[in-house]
Amino acid sequence: MAKQVSVLSVFVASPDDVSEEREALEQVIRELNHLWSTSKSIRLELIRWETHAYPSVGVDAQAVINEQIGDSYDIFIGILWKKFGTPTDRACSGTEEEFNRAYERYKENPSKLRIMFYFKTAPPADLNEVDPIQWSLVKRFREQLGAIGSLYWNYRGKEDFSSLLRLHFTRHIEDWGSKWGVPEVAKSKPPTTPPSVPHIEPAAQLLTIMEEEEGFIDLIETGNESFESLRSLTGRMASSIQTLGEQICQRTRELEAAQVSPGSPDLKAIKRICNNAAEDLDNFSQVMETEVPHFCGEVPQGCGCPCASGFLDT
């Protein structure tokens, strides 16, 4: 006997730095469809611009995607990491525009749409990959989600993301047909309208974020300056150590020459060599006394550091 299967569309929105997660999403949906097609009579259909959009012309590329894909999906999934995406005429990125469209649908009828948003917390392999402005936009967007009552989820990597998807999809499907996905007349009472997202023009929003997140950029600049200062400092210390080594080798050769002179050792020469060696050590000590405190920073007495313990005192 033929069985009726309900098809729920899942739309994913994200920049291109989370391609692994987009692939993981497709794999998880295949797994769940294999389980639910018989036990729950439900099948998920993944909608991505890569597979559901086609070449055309519009106001811009995002407008073409909006027109071709539409807003008829049942579950919206957003994913962000270190990129926010390319600005459009209507938002700071295509991902934000797609979320705004989904959220407007949700406000009109919360029983027809589920929204799931995820943020990757794993550090990038190379800090040079991080664009401070893009990172600021991601941070601001995450704060806005919290302000409108959205419960987003953080994850560490691909495997963690896949595990969360299996769990969260299962929870939403268990509620389907009772808490959502039902006609408006079937609900006992109208839903509470979620607060509106404050509208900020994209250009003005970008300027505001750059001003508020100046501390992040300053932190990067300060770190670069500190690194350059440390590199210069260690270079000077290494040069002083090398000079001392060369001087000790020279004094050693002078002592050997003085002791193998015909007759008795030249005591005056040995004394002069020893005085010169002591002067070399004294000069090196003075250099280190100047440089080491800068290398260690503010160090409390008793920390074990040479500059705090008096190790370099002569």
Backbone hydrogen bonds in HBPLUS format (Angstrom, degrees):
<---DONOR---> <-ACCEPTOR-->    atom                        ^
c    i                          cat <-CA-CA->   ^        H-A-AA   ^      H-
h    n   atom  resd res      DA  || num        DHA   H-A  angle D-A-AA Bond
n    s   type  num  typ     dist DA aas  dist angle  dist       angle   num
A0006-SER N   A0041-SER O   2.89 MM  35  6.26 161.3  1.93 154.3 148.5     1
A0043-ARG N   A0006-SER O   2.84 MM  37  6.19 155.2  1.90 162.2 164.6     2
A0008-LEU N   A0043-ARG O   2.90 MM  35  6.28 157.2  1.95 156.3 163.9     3
A0045-GLU N   A0008-LEU O   2.87 MM  37  6.08 156.7  1.93 149.5 151.5     4
A0074-ASP N   A0009-SER O   2.86 MM  65  5.16 148.5  1.96 125.5 135.3     5
A0075-ILE N   A0009-SER O   2.97 MM  66  6.33 148.6  2.07 157.8 164.6     6
A0010-VAL N   A0045-GLU O   2.73 MM  35  5.84 163.8  1.75 155.3 154.3     7
A0047-ILE N   A0010-VAL O   2.62 MM  37  5.70 162.1  1.65 165.4 160.2     8
A0011-PHE N   A0075-ILE O   2.83 MM  64  6.24 161.8  1.87 171.6 173.1     9
A0077-ILE N   A0011-PHE O   2.80 MM  66  6.09 159.6  1.84 167.1 169.6    10
A0012-VAL N   A0047-ILE O   3.34 MM  35  6.66 155.9  2.41 174.2 171.9    11
A0013-ALA N   A0077-ILE O   2.82 MM  64  6.25 155.6  1.88 161.1 168.3    12
A0079-ILE N   A0013-ALA O   3.05 MM  66  6.49 149.4  2.15 159.9 167.1    13
A0021-GLU N   A0018-VAL O   3.14 MM   3  5.39 121.7  2.50 100.9 114.2    14
A0022-ARG N   A0018-VAL O   3.20 MM   4  6.60 150.6  2.29 147.5 155.9    15
A0023-GLU N   A0019-SER O   3.08 MM   4  6.39 153.2  2.16 148.2 154.6    16
A0024-ALA N   A0020-GLU O   2.89 MM   4  6.17 153.2  1.97 144.6 152.9    17
A0025-LEU N   A0021-GLU O   2.85 MM   4  6.06 152.0  1.93 147.1 154.1    18
A0026-GLU N   A0022-ARG O   3.26 MM   4  6.52 155.0  2.33 140.1 145.3    19
A0027-GLN N   A0023-GLU O   3.09 MM   4  6.43 155.0  2.16 147.9 154.6    20
A0028-VAL N   A0024-ALA O   2.89 MM   4  6.16 162.1  1.92 155.9 160.2    21
A0029-ILE N   A0025-LEU O   3.03 MM   4  6.21 160.5  2.07 149.8 154.9    22
A0030-ARG N   A0026-GLU O   3.12 MM   4  6.38 153.1  2.20 142.9 149.8    23
A0031-GLU N   A0027-GLN O   3.05 MM   4  6.39 156.3  2.11 148.5 154.8    24
A0032-LEU N   A0028-VAL O   2.92 MM   4  6.21 166.2  1.94 157.3 160.2    25
A0033-ASN N   A0029-ILE O   2.90 MM   4  6.01 156.3  1.96 148.3 154.9    26
A0034-HIS N   A0030-ARG O   3.17 MM   4  6.36 149.5  2.27 141.8 149.0    27
A0035-LEU N   A0031-GLU O   3.27 MM   4  6.67 143.2  2.42 141.2 150.8    28
A0035-LEU N   A0032-LEU O   3.09 MM   3  5.09 122.3  2.44  94.1 108.5    29
A0036-TRP N   A0032-LEU O   2.76 MM   4  5.89 172.4  1.76 162.8 164.9    30
A0037-SER N   A0033-ASN O   3.02 MM   4  5.51 148.8  2.12 137.9 142.7    31
A0040-LYS N   A0036-TRP O   2.92 MM   4  4.80 150.0  2.02 119.9 129.4    32
A0041-SER N   A0036-TRP O   2.83 MM   5  5.95 119.5  2.20 166.6 173.5    33
A0042-ILE N   A0036-TRP O   3.40 MM   6  5.61 161.1  2.44 117.9 121.8    34
A0051-THR N   A0048-ARG O   3.14 MM   3  5.51 138.2  2.32 105.9 115.9    35
A0052-HIS N   A0048-ARG O   2.83 MM   4  5.83 148.9  1.92 157.8 168.1    36
A0053-ALA N   A0049-TRP O   3.10 MM   4  4.94 143.5  2.24 125.4 126.6    37
A0064-VAL N   A0060-ASP O   3.15 MM   4  6.53 148.2  2.26 149.6 158.5    38
A0065-ILE N   A0061-ALA O   3.07 MM   4  6.45 158.4  2.12 149.9 155.2    39
A0066-ASN N   A0062-GLN O   2.87 MM   4  6.14 162.5  1.90 152.0 156.9    40
A0067-GLU N   A0063-ALA O   3.03 MM   4  6.20 158.0  2.07 144.0 149.3    41
A0068-GLN N   A0064-VAL O   2.98 MM   4  6.20 162.8  2.01 154.1 158.5    42
A0069-ILE N   A0065-ILE O   2.90 MM   4  5.89 168.4  1.92 157.2 160.5    43
A0070-GLY N   A0066-ASN O   2.87 MM   4  5.40 146.3  1.99 132.1 143.2    44
A0114-ARG N   A0074-ASP O   3.08 MM  40  6.50 155.4  2.14 150.1 157.3    45
A0076-PHE N   A0114-ARG O   2.81 MM  38  6.24 164.7  1.84 161.0 165.9    46
A0116-MET N   A0076-PHE O   2.77 MM  40  6.08 164.6  1.80 164.0 169.3    47
A0078-GLY N   A0116-MET O   2.89 MM  38  6.38 154.8  1.95 150.8 159.0    48
A0118-TYR N   A0078-GLY O   2.82 MM  40  6.11 156.3  1.88 148.2 155.4    49
A0080-LEU N   A0118-TYR O   3.03 MM  38  6.51 150.0  2.12 152.1 161.5    50
A0120-LYS N   A0080-LEU O   2.90 MM  40  6.34 162.4  1.93 158.8 164.7    51
A0088-THR N   A0091-ALA O   3.01 MM   3  5.36 166.5  2.02 145.9 150.2    52
A0097-GLU N   A0093-SER O   3.04 MM   4  6.32 159.5  2.08 147.8 153.6    53
A0098-GLU N   A0094-GLY O   2.92 MM   4  6.14 158.6  1.97 149.9 155.4    54
A0099-PHE N   A0095-THR O   2.94 MM   4  6.21 152.6  2.02 146.0 153.8    55
A0100-ASN N   A0096-GLU O   2.85 MM   4  6.10 163.0  1.88 153.6 158.2    56
A0101-ARG N   A0097-GLU O   3.04 MM   4  6.30 158.2  2.09 149.5 154.5    57
A0102-ALA N   A0098-GLU O   3.11 MM   4  6.32 156.9  2.16 142.4 148.6    58
A0103-TYR N   A0099-PHE O   2.75 MM   4  6.00 160.0  1.79 158.8 165.1    59
A0104-GLU N   A0100-ASN O   2.97 MM   4  6.14 154.3  2.03 147.8 153.8    60
A0105-ARG N   A0101-ARG O   3.22 MM   4  6.48 154.0  2.29 141.6 148.0    61
A0106-TYR N   A0102-ALA O   2.94 MM   4  6.28 151.7  2.02 145.7 154.3    62
A0107-LYS N   A0103-TYR O   2.90 MM   4  6.19 155.8  1.96 150.8 156.5    63
A0108-GLU N   A0104-GLU O   3.16 MM   4  6.39 149.3  2.26 142.0 149.7    64
A0109-ASN N   A0105-ARG O   3.07 MM   4  6.38 152.1  2.15 149.3 156.5    65
A0112-LYS N   A0109-ASN O   3.10 MM   3  5.86 170.6  2.11 127.9 129.9    66
A0181-GLY N   A0111-SER O   2.47 MM  70  5.55 176.2  1.47 163.1 164.2    67
A0153-TRP N   A0117-PHE O   2.97 MM  36  6.39 154.1  2.04 148.1 156.4    68
A0119-PHE N   A0153-TRP O   2.84 MM  34  6.27 152.0  1.92 151.4 159.0    69
A0155-TYR N   A0119-PHE O   3.00 MM  36  6.32 148.0  2.10 152.9 154.7    70
A0121-THR N   A0155-TYR O   2.86 MM  34  5.99 162.8  1.89 166.5 169.9    71
A0129-GLU N   A0126-ASP O   2.93 MM   3  5.63 163.2  1.96 119.3 125.0    72
A0130-VAL N   A0127-LEU O   3.05 MM   3  5.49 160.5  2.09 112.3 118.3    73
A0135-TRP N   A0131-ASP O   2.87 MM   4  6.10 165.9  1.89 164.7 169.5    74
A0136-SER N   A0132-PRO O   2.90 MM   4  6.04 149.0  2.00 139.9 148.4    75
A0137-LEU N   A0133-ILE O   2.96 MM   4  6.27 151.4  2.05 148.0 155.5    76
A0138-VAL N   A0134-GLN O   3.03 MM   4  6.37 155.0  2.09 149.8 156.3    77
A0139-LYS N   A0135-TRP O   2.97 MM   4  6.23 161.4  2.00 148.9 154.0    78
A0140-ARG N   A0136-SER O   2.88 MM   4  6.10 163.0  1.91 151.3 155.7    79
A0141-PHE N   A0137-LEU O   2.96 MM   4  6.09 159.9  2.00 146.0 151.7    80
A0142-ARG N   A0138-VAL O   2.95 MM   4  6.20 158.6  2.00 150.6 156.3    81
A0143-GLU N   A0139-LYS O   3.06 MM   4  6.35 154.3  2.13 147.2 153.9    82
A0144-GLN N   A0140-ARG O   2.96 MM   4  6.27 150.6  2.04 147.6 155.9    83
A0145-LEU N   A0141-PHE O   2.95 MM   4  6.30 149.6  2.04 150.0 158.1    84
A0146-GLY N   A0142-ARG O   3.25 MM   4  6.58 157.7  2.30 146.1 150.8    85
A0147-ALA N   A0143-GLU O   3.05 MM   4  6.33 146.3  2.16 141.3 151.1    86
A0148-ILE N   A0144-GLN O   3.15 MM   4  6.45 137.8  2.34 146.7 155.5    87
A0150-SER N   A0145-LEU O   2.92 MM   5  5.18 159.0  1.97 157.3 151.4    88
A0149-GLY N   A0146-GLY O   3.18 MM   3  5.22 161.4  2.22 105.1 109.1    89
A0161-PHE N   A0157-GLY O   2.90 MM   4  6.09 157.0  1.96 154.0 161.4    90
A0162-SER N   A0158-LYS O   2.93 MM   4  6.20 158.6  1.98 151.6 156.8    91
A0163-SER N   A0159-GLU O   3.05 MM   4  6.31 159.4  2.10 149.1 154.1    92
A0164-LEU N   A0160-ASP O   3.03 MM   4  6.29 158.2  2.08 148.7 154.6    93
A0165-LEU N   A0161-PHE O   2.94 MM   4  6.21 157.2  2.00 151.6 157.9    94
A0166-ARG N   A0162-SER O   3.10 MM   4  6.38 162.1  2.13 151.4 154.9    95
A0167-LEU N   A0163-SER O   3.19 MM   4  6.44 162.9  2.22 147.9 152.1    96
A0168-HIS N   A0164-LEU O   2.82 MM   4  5.98 174.2  1.83 160.7 162.5    97
A0169-PHE N   A0165-LEU O   2.84 MM   4  5.75 165.1  1.86 151.9 156.5    98
A0170-THR N   A0166-ARG O   3.18 MM   4  6.15 157.6  2.23 136.2 142.8    99
A0171-ARG N   A0167-LEU O   3.04 MM   4  6.37 155.2  2.10 147.9 154.5   100
A0172-HIS N   A0168-HIS O   3.04 MM   4  6.26 164.6  2.06 150.6 154.3   101
A0173-ILE N   A0169-PHE O   2.89 MM   4  6.09 159.6  1.93 154.4 160.4   102
A0174-GLU N   A0170-THR O   2.96 MM   4  6.13 148.9  2.06 145.6 153.7   103
A0175-ASP N   A0171-ARG O   3.26 MM   4  6.55 138.9  2.44 138.9 148.7   104
A0175-ASP N   A0172-HIS O   3.14 MM   3  5.18 128.3  2.42  94.1 107.4   105
A0176-TRP N   A0172-HIS O   3.03 MM   4  6.22 117.2  2.44 135.3 151.8   106
A0176-TRP N   A0173-ILE O   3.14 MM   3  4.88 142.6  2.29  92.0 103.0   107
A0178-SER N   A0175-ASP O   3.06 MM   3  5.60 161.3  2.10 133.9 136.4   108
A0179-LYS N   A0175-ASP O   2.92 MM   4  5.36 155.9  1.98 150.5 158.0   109
A0177-GLY N   A0180-TRP O   2.72 MM   3  5.74 160.5  1.76 171.1 177.6   110
A0186-ALA N   A0183-PRO O   3.09 MM   3  5.50 148.7  2.19 109.7 118.8   111
A0187-LYS N   A0184-GLU O   3.36 MM   3  5.85 165.6  2.38 112.2 116.4   112
A0205-GLN N   A0201-GLU O   2.73 MM   4  5.88 157.1  1.78 162.5 170.6   113
A0206-LEU N   A0202-PRO O   2.94 MM   4  6.10 159.5  1.99 148.8 153.6   114
A0207-LEU N   A0203-ALA O   3.10 MM   4  6.35 156.9  2.16 145.4 151.1   115
A0208-THR N   A0204-ALA O   2.92 MM   4  6.14 159.9  1.96 148.6 154.2   116
A0209-ILE N   A0205-GLN O   2.92 MM   4  6.13 161.4  1.95 153.8 158.4   117
A0210-MET N   A0206-LEU O   3.01 MM   4  6.20 158.8  2.06 146.7 152.3   118
A0211-GLU N   A0207-LEU O   3.04 MM   4  6.31 150.2  2.13 145.8 153.6   119
A0212-GLU N   A0208-THR O   2.89 MM   4  6.16 165.5  1.91 153.8 157.8   120
A0213-GLU N   A0209-ILE O   2.78 MM   4  5.73 151.1  1.86 150.7 158.2   121
A0214-GLU N   A0211-GLU O   3.41 MM   3  5.38 159.2  2.45 105.9 106.0   122
A0216-PHE N   A0213-GLU O   3.01 MM   3  5.50 136.1  2.21 110.2 120.7   123
A0218-ASP N   A0214-GLU O   2.80 MM   4  6.05 164.2  1.82 157.6 163.0   124
A0219-LEU N   A0215-GLY O   2.88 MM   4  5.99 145.6  1.99 137.9 146.9   125
A0220-ILE N   A0216-PHE O   3.15 MM   4  6.53 150.7  2.24 144.3 151.0   126
A0221-GLU N   A0217-ILE O   2.97 MM   4  6.32 163.5  2.00 154.8 159.1   127
A0222-THR N   A0218-ASP O   2.77 MM   4  5.96 159.0  1.81 151.8 158.0   128
A0223-GLY N   A0219-LEU O   2.90 MM   4  6.07 155.0  1.97 143.3 150.3   129
A0224-ASN N   A0220-ILE O   2.95 MM   4  6.25 155.9  2.01 149.7 155.8   130
A0225-GLU N   A0221-GLU O   2.94 MM   4  6.21 158.7  1.98 149.7 155.5   131
A0226-SER N   A0222-THR O   2.85 MM   4  6.07 158.7  1.90 150.7 156.7   132
A0227-PHE N   A0223-GLY O   2.92 MM   4  6.10 155.2  1.98 146.3 153.1   133
A0228-GLU N   A0224-ASN O   3.00 MM   4  6.23 158.8  2.05 146.7 152.2   134
A0229-SER N   A0225-GLU O   2.92 MM   4  6.14 155.8  1.97 147.5 154.5   135
A0230-LEU N   A0226-SER O   2.86 MM   4  6.06 157.9  1.91 148.3 154.3   136
A0231-ARG N   A0227-PHE O   2.87 MM   4  6.07 155.9  1.92 148.2 155.1   137
A0232-SER N   A0228-GLU O   3.02 MM   4  6.24 156.2  2.07 145.3 151.0   138
A0233-LEU N   A0229-SER O   2.92 MM   4  6.13 156.4  1.98 147.0 154.0   139
A0234-THR N   A0230-LEU O   2.88 MM   4  6.08 172.1  1.89 157.0 158.2   140
A0235-GLY N   A0231-ARG O   3.06 MM   4  6.12 144.0  2.19 136.1 146.2   141
A0236-ARG N   A0232-SER O   3.06 MM   4  6.37 152.0  2.14 145.3 151.6   142
A0237-MET N   A0233-LEU O   3.02 MM   4  6.35 159.2  2.06 152.1 158.1   143
A0238-ALA N   A0234-THR O   2.88 MM   4  6.00 159.6  1.92 145.1 150.8   144
A0239-SER N   A0235-GLY O   3.00 MM   4  6.17 151.2  2.08 141.9 149.8   145
A0240-SER N   A0236-ARG O   3.00 MM   4  6.28 154.0  2.07 146.4 152.9   146
A0241-ILE N   A0237-MET O   2.97 MM   4  6.25 158.1  2.02 151.4 157.1   147
A0242-GLN N   A0238-ALA O   2.95 MM   4  6.14 157.6  2.00 146.1 152.3   148
A0243-THR N   A0239-SER O   2.93 MM   4  6.17 156.0  1.99 146.1 152.7   149
A0244-LEU N   A0240-SER O   2.95 MM   4  6.20 159.7  1.99 148.5 153.6   150
A0245-GLY N   A0241-ILE O   2.99 MM   4  6.24 159.5  2.03 148.9 154.3   151
A0246-GLU N   A0242-GLN O   3.04 MM   4  6.32 156.2  2.10 148.8 154.7   152
A0247-GLN N   A0243-THR O   2.95 MM   4  6.22 153.6  2.02 148.9 156.6   153
A0248-ILE N   A0244-LEU O   2.90 MM   4  6.16 159.6  1.94 156.6 161.4   154
A0249-CYS N   A0245-GLY O   3.06 MM   4  6.27 160.0  2.10 146.1 151.4   155
A0250-GLN N   A0246-GLU O   3.01 MM   4  6.25 151.3  2.09 141.5 149.6   156
A0251-ARG N   A0247-GLN O   2.85 MM   4  6.18 159.8  1.89 153.1 158.2   157
A0252-THR N   A0248-ILE O   2.88 MM   4  6.09 153.3  1.95 147.6 155.3   158
A0253-ARG N   A0249-CYS O   3.07 MM   4  6.35 156.6  2.13 145.6 151.1   159
A0254-GLU N   A0250-GLN O   3.01 MM   4  6.28 152.6  2.08 146.4 154.4   160
A0255-LEU N   A0251-ARG O   2.89 MM   4  6.17 154.1  1.95 149.6 155.9   161
A0256-GLU N   A0252-THR O   3.01 MM   4  6.25 162.8  2.04 150.6 155.1   162
A0257-ALA N   A0253-ARG O   2.98 MM   4  6.17 152.7  2.05 143.3 150.8   163
A0258-ALA N   A0254-GLU O   2.94 MM   4  6.18 149.4  2.03 143.7 152.1   164
A0259-GLN N   A0255-LEU O   3.03 MM   4  6.22 149.8  2.12 151.0 158.1   165
A0260-VAL N   A0256-GLU O   3.26 MM   4  6.37 137.7  2.45 140.7 149.7   166
A0270-ILE N   A0266-ASP O   2.95 MM   4  6.27 156.1  2.01 150.9 158.4   167
A0271-LYS N   A0267-LEU O   2.85 MM   4  6.05 159.8  1.89 150.4 155.5   168
A0272-ARG N   A0268-LYS O   2.97 MM   4  6.19 157.8  2.02 145.0 151.0   169
A0273-ILE N   A0269-ALA O   2.90 MM   4  6.14 154.7  1.97 147.5 154.5   170
A0274-CYS N   A0270-ILE O   2.88 MM   4  6.14 158.4  1.93 149.3 155.2   171
A0275-ASN N   A0271-LYS O   2.93 MM   4  6.18 157.9  1.98 149.5 155.5   172
A0276-ASN N   A0272-ARG O   2.94 MM   4  6.19 154.2  2.01 144.3 151.5   173
A0277-ALA N   A0273-ILE O   2.85 MM   4  6.15 153.3  1.92 147.6 155.4   174
A0278-ALA N   A0274-CYS O   2.85 MM   4  6.12 154.9  1.91 148.4 155.5   175
A0279-GLU N   A0275-ASN O   2.92 MM   4  6.17 149.9  2.01 143.7 152.1   176
A0280-ASP N   A0276-ASN O   2.88 MM   4  6.19 149.8  1.97 144.8 153.3   177
A0281-LEU N   A0277-ALA O   2.97 MM   4  6.30 160.3  2.01 150.1 154.5   178
A0282-ASP N   A0278-ALA O   2.91 MM   4  6.11 152.6  1.98 143.5 151.7   179
A0283-ASN N   A0279-GLU O   2.91 MM   4  6.13 158.9  1.95 149.3 154.1   180
A0284-PHE N   A0280-ASP O   2.98 MM   4  6.24 158.9  2.03 147.8 153.9   181
A0285-SER N   A0281-LEU O   2.87 MM   4  6.08 155.2  1.93 147.0 153.9   182
A0286-GLN N   A0282-ASP O   3.01 MM   4  6.27 154.2  2.08 147.2 153.5   183
A0287-VAL N   A0283-ASN O   3.05 MM   4  6.35 155.3  2.12 147.7 154.1   184
A0288-MET N   A0284-PHE O   2.97 MM   4  6.26 163.6  2.00 152.4 156.6   185
A0289-GLU N   A0285-SER O   2.87 MM   4  6.06 153.8  1.94 148.0 155.6   186
A0290-THR N   A0286-GLN O   3.22 MM   4  6.39 137.7  2.41 136.9 146.6   187
A0290-THR N   A0287-VAL O   3.11 MM   3  5.26 131.5  2.36  97.6 110.5   188
A0291-GLU N   A0287-VAL O   2.96 MM   4  6.25 156.8  2.02 151.4 158.3   189
A0292-VAL N   A0288-MET O   2.87 MM   4  5.52 163.8  1.89 147.0 152.4   190
A0294-HIS N   A0291-GLU O   3.07 MM   3  5.50 123.8  2.40 110.3 123.8   191
A0295-PHE N   A0291-GLU O   3.15 MM   4  6.46 147.2  2.26 147.0 156.9   192
A0295-PHE N   A0292-VAL O   2.92 MM   3  4.89 117.9  2.32  97.4 114.0   193
A0296-CYS N   A0292-VAL O   2.92 MM   4  6.21 151.3  2.01 158.6 166.6   194
A0297-GLY N   A0293-PRO O   2.86 MM   4  5.76 140.1  2.02 142.4 152.5   195
A0308-ALA N   A0305-CYS O   2.92 MM   3  5.37 146.8  2.03 114.4 124.5   196
A0309-SER N   A0305-CYS O   2.99 MM   4  6.09 147.2  2.10 157.5 167.8   197
A0313-ASP N   A0310-GLY O   3.03 MM   3  5.26 162.9  2.06 110.4 115.7   198
